[in-house]
Amino acid sequence: MTSGKHLKARIRARMARTGERYSTARRHVAGTAEPAPTDHGWALRGGTHPDSANIANLLAHAGVAGLSEAMVLGAGGGLGAGYILWEFRQHRFTHLTLGFRHRWNYIDWTARTLDRLGATTRVHATSGVKGAAAELTARLDAGQPAIVWPDRQLVGYWHLPPHADGFGGHPVVVYAGTGGAVRVDDRNLAPLTVERSTLDLARGRVPSYKNSLVAVGTVTAPADLAPLVRAGIADCVAHLGARSASFAVPAWGKWARLVTDTRNAKGWPRVFAGGRGLTDALLSIWEGVEPVGASGGHLRGLYADFLDEAAPLVGGTRPAAEAFREAGRRWHDLAEAALPADVPQYQRLRELIADLAAGVAAGDEGAPARAEAAGELWALRADLYEKPPAEPDFTALAGHLSTVYEAERDAVEALRAVR
């Protein structure tokens, strides 16, 4: 038992240092990969990014072998870009939304990607809680796990504070009912139980995707992945390589300029004058960019894995794969600069995010640990809201963002060369 505790502590320490997800950090620390545990006939395989992991795991459950999460991400259009700064001064809370997936601001990506991969889907949405609950029950009774979109605060196990109610969340798979509760796959590696009434409430909270559900029926696995790979790459080039400063690579250049812009109302020197709310924003960068966060991070490494898998199918992908890995390294440098580990309070924030993520990965057994970590995390964020523990260097941060922007432009150009 002592050895197990020490191992978990080392894993969490690595997560805080590197920003890796639990499963990745565990492989590095323990040197072995554990087989996926099975619960109610569903294999808990984990994953990096909720959207692509959900699909890969659903298709594996349906009997489709060898379709990785990376291939799902790439075939679905790959990457995107987006930056939104939210300020909730009445709640003393600031947050950055960073979009990294193709069509990151649309939930229809799930059904579109499943369709491309040869799956028939049942897509259901309703404004009524009863109708939504009945549909989910029908899918589970039919042995069909379903993807749903619960509000992350209301669903409970991420332990967000009350003022985050209604801010939304990422999709999860509900794969079994257990009396008055359900089992949820949120890339956890052990069973995770949510009360059914809690899930029903959380699903109906956000108007833009209220009570949405996607289930998989039959799957005709594509005999040849090459056309899907080409279509996915074309989507990525068209989307990420567009001119939009909101949904394409230019978004990163716009963000870099805002970090030092003293005239723009959304410029960081004005928004964070005196330091108020800045710690939240810097933490949002680290948590949003690194895989340890709830949404899977920047995804550039995962997309590079897709390009490696695609090489035997379409050829010419190796330079683009390395270019996106380089972009991923630049993103990591940005996260390190935003929340440097040599500032004790920032290091503690990183440790608490890692502890929370490890607690979610541990499923029901991790509930006490993640609740404790979340309690300290939000208390520390409140303490640091008025003023960060270190003077910000906006010029250096903007410099890191500019290198991200340049690396992403280079990666898109390398991707254009793939045929």
C-alpha positions in Angstrom: 0.0 0.0 0.0 2.8 2.4 0.9 4.5 1.6 -2.5 1.2 2.3 -4.3 0.9 5.7 -2.5 4.4 6.6 -3.4 3.9 5.7 -7.0 0.7 7.8 -7.2 2.6 10.7 -5.6 5.3 10.4 -8.1 2.8 10.3 -11.0 1.0 13.5 -9.7 4.4 15.2 -9.3 5.3 14.4 -12.9 1.9 15.7 -14.1 2.4 19.0 -12.3 5.9 19.3 -13.8 5.1 18.3 -17.4 1.4 18.9 -17.8 0.8 15.3 -18.9 -2.4 13.4 -18.4 -2.4 10.7 -15.7 -2.0 7.7 -18.0 0.9 9.3 -19.8 2.7 10.2 -16.6 2.1 6.8 -15.2 3.7 5.1 -18.2 6.8 7.3 -17.7 7.0 6.7 -14.0 6.0 3.0 -13.8 7.4 2.0 -17.1 4.4 -0.2 -18.0 1.0 0.3 -19.4 -1.9 -1.4 -17.6 -4.6 -3.2 -19.5 -7.9 -1.3 -19.8 -10.2 -2.3 -16.9 -13.8 -3.4 -17.9 -17.0 -2.2 -16.2 -20.4 -3.4 -17.3 -18.8 -4.7 -20.5 -17.3 -1.3 -21.3 -13.5 -1.0 -21.5 -12.1 2.1 -19.7 -9.3 3.0 -22.2 -8.8 6.6 -21.2 -7.7 9.1 -23.7 -6.4 12.6 -24.2 -9.2 14.7 -25.8 -12.8 14.1 -24.8 -14.3 14.4 -28.2 -11.9 12.1 -30.1 -11.5 9.7 -27.2 -15.3 9.2 -26.9 -15.5 8.3 -30.6 -12.5 6.0 -30.5 -13.8 4.2 -27.4 -17.3 3.9 -28.8 -16.1 2.4 -32.1 -13.8 0.0 -30.2 -16.8 -1.1 -28.2 -18.7 -1.6 -31.4 -16.0 -4.0 -32.6 -13.9 -1.6 -34.8 -10.3 -2.6 -34.2 -7.2 -0.5 -34.6 -8.8 2.9 -35.0 -6.8 5.1 -32.6 -7.9 8.4 -31.0 -5.3 10.2 -33.2 -6.8 8.8 -36.3 -10.3 9.9 -35.1 -9.0 13.4 -34.5 -7.3 13.6 -37.9 -10.2 12.1 -39.9 -12.6 14.4 -38.2 -10.7 17.5 -39.5 -7.9 17.7 -37.0 -7.1 21.1 -35.5 -8.6 24.5 -35.0 -7.7 27.7 -33.2 -9.6 30.1 -31.0 -9.2 32.5 -28.0 -11.9 34.1 -25.9 -11.3 36.0 -22.6 -14.1 35.9 -20.2 -14.4 38.3 -17.2 -16.8 37.7 -14.4 -15.9 40.4 -12.0 -19.0 39.9 -9.8 -17.7 36.4 -9.1 -14.0 37.4 -9.0 -13.3 35.0 -11.8 -11.4 35.2 -15.1 -11.2 32.5 -17.7 -9.7 31.9 -21.1 -11.4 29.6 -23.6 -8.9 28.1 -26.0 -10.2 26.2 -29.0 -7.8 23.6 -30.4 -10.1 21.2 -32.3 -11.4 21.6 -35.8 -14.8 23.3 -35.5 -14.1 23.6 -31.7 -17.2 25.7 -31.1 -19.7 23.3 -32.6 -20.9 20.0 -31.1 -21.9 18.6 -34.5 -18.3 17.6 -34.9 -19.1 14.4 -33.1 -21.9 13.2 -35.5 -20.0 14.4 -38.6 -16.9 12.5 -37.6 -18.8 9.3 -36.8 -20.6 9.5 -40.1 -17.2 9.9 -41.9 -15.9 6.9 -40.1 -18.8 4.7 -41.3 -21.1 4.7 -38.2 -24.8 5.2 -38.3 -25.8 7.5 -35.5 -28.9 8.4 -33.6 -28.8 12.2 -32.7 -31.3 13.4 -30.2 -32.0 16.7 -28.6 -35.0 18.1 -26.8 -35.8 20.9 -24.5 -37.6 18.6 -22.0 -35.8 16.9 -19.2 -38.2 14.0 -19.2 -37.8 13.3 -23.0 -34.0 13.5 -22.7 -34.0 11.1 -19.8 -36.3 8.7 -21.5 -34.1 8.7 -24.6 -30.9 8.0 -22.6 -32.7 5.2 -20.8 -33.8 3.7 -24.1 -30.3 3.8 -25.5 -28.8 2.1 -22.4 -31.5 -0.5 -22.3 -30.7 -1.2 -25.9 -27.0 -1.7 -25.0 -26.0 1.5 -26.8 -23.6 3.7 -24.8 -24.3 7.4 -25.6 -22.3 10.6 -25.8 -23.9 13.5 -23.9 -22.8 17.0 -23.0 -23.3 17.8 -19.3 -22.5 21.1 -17.6 -19.1 20.5 -15.9 -20.1 22.3 -12.7 -23.4 20.6 -12.2 -22.2 17.1 -13.0 -20.1 17.4 -9.9 -17.0 15.3 -10.0 -14.8 18.2 -11.3 -15.8 20.2 -8.2 -16.2 23.6 -9.8 -17.6 26.4 -7.6 -21.3 27.5 -7.8 -20.5 30.5 -10.0 -19.3 28.2 -12.8 -22.8 26.8 -13.1 -23.9 27.1 -16.8 -20.4 27.6 -18.2 -20.7 24.4 -20.1 -18.4 21.4 -20.5 -17.1 18.7 -22.7 -18.8 15.5 -23.9 -18.7 12.2 -22.0 -19.9 8.7 -22.6 -22.6 7.2 -20.5 -22.3 3.5 -20.8 -24.4 1.8 -18.1 -27.2 2.5 -15.6 -26.8 1.3 -12.0 -30.1 1.8 -10.3 -30.5 5.5 -9.6 -27.1 6.3 -11.1 -25.1 5.9 -14.3 -21.5 5.1 -15.1 -19.6 7.8 -17.0 -16.5 7.6 -19.1 -14.6 10.9 -19.0 -11.2 9.3 -19.8 -11.2 7.8 -16.3 -9.4 4.5 -15.7 -11.7 3.2 -13.0 -15.5 3.3 -12.7 -17.0 6.7 -12.2 -20.6 7.0 -10.9 -22.9 10.0 -11.3 -26.4 10.1 -9.8 -28.9 10.0 -12.6 -30.8 13.0 -11.4 -27.6 15.0 -11.3 -26.7 14.0 -14.9 -30.2 14.8 -16.2 -30.0 18.2 -14.6 -26.5 18.9 -16.0 -27.4 17.8 -19.5 -30.2 20.4 -19.6 -28.3 23.4 -18.3 -26.6 24.9 -21.4 -29.1 26.2 -24.0 -26.9 25.8 -27.1 -26.6 22.0 -26.7 -29.4 21.3 -24.2 -30.0 17.6 -23.7 -28.0 16.6 -26.8 -27.2 12.9 -27.3 -25.4 10.9 -29.9 -25.5 7.1 -30.0 -23.9 4.7 -32.4 -25.9 2.0 -34.2 -24.3 -0.1 -36.9 -20.7 0.6 -38.0 -19.3 -0.2 -41.4 -15.6 0.1 -40.9 -14.0 1.7 -43.9 -11.9 -0.7 -45.9 -9.6 2.0 -47.0 -8.7 4.9 -44.7 -6.8 6.9 -47.3 -9.8 8.9 -48.6 -10.8 9.7 -45.0 -7.3 10.8 -44.2 -7.2 13.1 -47.2 -10.6 14.5 -46.4 -9.6 15.2 -42.8 -6.3 16.9 -43.9 -8.2 19.0 -46.4 -10.6 20.1 -43.6 -7.7 21.0 -41.3 -5.9 23.0 -44.0 -9.1 24.9 -44.9 -10.0 25.6 -41.3 -6.7 26.2 -39.5 -5.2 27.9 -42.6 -8.0 30.4 -43.1 -7.7 34.1 -42.5 -10.1 34.3 -39.6 -8.7 35.9 -36.5 -11.3 34.1 -34.5 -11.2 30.5 -35.7 -7.9 30.0 -37.5 -4.1 30.4 -37.0 -4.4 34.3 -37.1 -6.2 34.0 -33.7 -2.9 33.3 -32.1 -1.3 36.4 -33.7 -4.2 38.5 -32.5 -3.9 37.2 -29.0 -0.1 37.9 -29.1 -0.8 41.5 -29.9 -3.5 41.9 -27.2 -1.1 40.8 -24.5 0.9 44.0 -24.9 -1.8 46.4 -26.4 -2.3 49.3 -24.0 -5.0 51.0 -26.1 -7.4 48.1 -26.9 -10.1 47.6 -24.3 -9.3 43.9 -24.4 -5.6 44.4 -24.2 -4.1 42.6 -21.2 -2.4 45.7 -19.7 -5.8 47.3 -19.5 -7.9 44.2 -18.6 -5.4 43.2 -15.9 -4.4 46.6 -14.6 -3.1 46.3 -11.1 -3.1 42.5 -11.5 -6.7 41.8 -10.7 -7.8 38.5 -12.3 -4.5 37.8 -13.9 -3.6 34.7 -11.9 -6.8 33.1 -13.2 -5.9 33.9 -16.8 -2.4 32.6 -16.4 -3.7 29.4 -14.9 -6.2 29.1 -17.7 -3.3 29.1 -20.2 -1.5 26.3 -18.4 -4.6 24.3 -17.8 -6.0 24.8 -21.3 -2.7 24.2 -23.2 -1.4 21.2 -21.2 -3.1 17.8 -21.5 -3.5 17.6 -17.7 -6.5 20.0 -18.1 -10.1 18.9 -18.4 -10.2 19.3 -22.2 -7.0 17.6 -23.4 -4.7 20.5 -24.2 -3.4 21.8 -27.5 -3.7 18.5 -29.3 -0.7 19.2 -31.6 1.1 16.1 -30.5 -2.0 13.9 -31.0 -2.4 15.3 -34.5 1.2 14.6 -35.3 0.6 11.0 -34.2 -2.3 11.0 -36.8 0.1 12.2 -39.5 2.5 9.4 -38.6 -0.3 6.8 -38.9 -1.3 8.4 -42.2 2.2 8.2 -43.7 1.7 4.7 -45.2 -1.7 5.6 -46.5 -1.1 8.9 -48.3 2.7 9.7 -48.0 4.5 12.9 -47.4 3.1 13.5 -43.9 6.4 13.3 -42.0 7.5 16.9 -42.3 4.0 18.1 -41.3 4.1 15.8 -38.3 7.4 17.2 -37.1 6.1 20.7 -37.7 3.1 20.2 -35.5 5.3 18.6 -32.8 7.4 21.7 -32.9 4.2 23.8 -32.5 3.3 21.6 -29.5 6.7 22.3 -28.0 6.1 26.0 -28.4 2.7 25.7 -26.7 4.4 23.9 -23.8 7.0 26.8 -23.6 4.1 29.3 -23.5 2.4 27.4 -20.6 5.6 27.2 -18.7 6.1 31.0 -19.1 2.5 31.7 -18.1 2.6 29.7 -14.8 6.3 29.2 -14.0 7.0 26.5 -11.5 9.7 28.5 -9.7 6.9 30.7 -8.2 5.7 28.7 -5.2 2.1 29.7 -5.5 2.0 28.8 -9.2 3.7 25.5 -8.5 1.0 24.8 -5.9 -1.7 25.6 -8.4 -0.1 23.2 -10.9 0.0 20.5 -8.2 -3.6 20.9 -7.3 -4.7 20.7 -11.0 -2.7 17.5 -11.3 -4.2 16.1 -8.1 -7.7 16.9 -9.4 -7.1 15.3 -12.7 -5.6 12.2 -11.1 -8.7 12.0 -8.8 -11.0 12.0 -11.9 -8.8 9.3 -13.5 -9.2 7.2 -10.4 -13.0 7.3 -10.7 -15.1 6.8 -7.6 -12.1 5.9 -5.5 -10.6 9.3 -6.3 -13.5 11.3 -5.0 -12.0 12.3 -1.6 -8.7 13.3 -3.1 -10.2 15.4 -5.9 -12.6 17.1 -3.6 -9.7 18.1 -1.2 -7.6 19.3 -4.1 -10.4 21.3 -5.6 -11.2 22.9 -2.3 -7.6 24.1 -1.9 -7.4 25.1 -5.5 -10.3 27.4 -5.5 -9.4 28.9 -2.1 -5.9 29.7 -3.4 -7.3 31.2 -6.6 -9.5 33.5 -4.5 -6.5 34.5 -2.5 -4.5 35.4 -5.6 -7.3 37.0 -7.5 -6.5 40.6 -6.6 -2.8 40.4 -7.3 -0.5 37.7 -8.7 2.4 36.5 -6.6 4.9 37.6 -9.3 5.1 40.6 -11.6 3.9 39.7 -15.1 6.1 40.0 -18.1 3.6 40.7 -20.8 6.4 41.2 -23.4 7.9 37.8 -22.8 4.4 36.2 -22.9 3.6 37.9 -26.2 7.0 36.7 -27.5 6.1 33.1 -26.7 2.7 33.5 -28.4 4.4 35.0 -31.5 6.6 31.9 -31.7 3.5 29.7 -31.4 1.8 31.7 -34.2 4.9 31.3 -36.4 5.2 27.6 -35.7 1.5 27.0 -36.5 1.8 28.9 -39.8 4.8 26.7 -40.7 2.9 23.6 -39.8 -0.1 24.5 -41.9 2.2 25.2 -44.9 3.8 21.7 -44.4 0.3 20.2 -44.3 -0.7 21.9 -47.5 2.1 19.9 -49.3 0.4 16.6 -48.3 -1.5 15.0 -51.2 
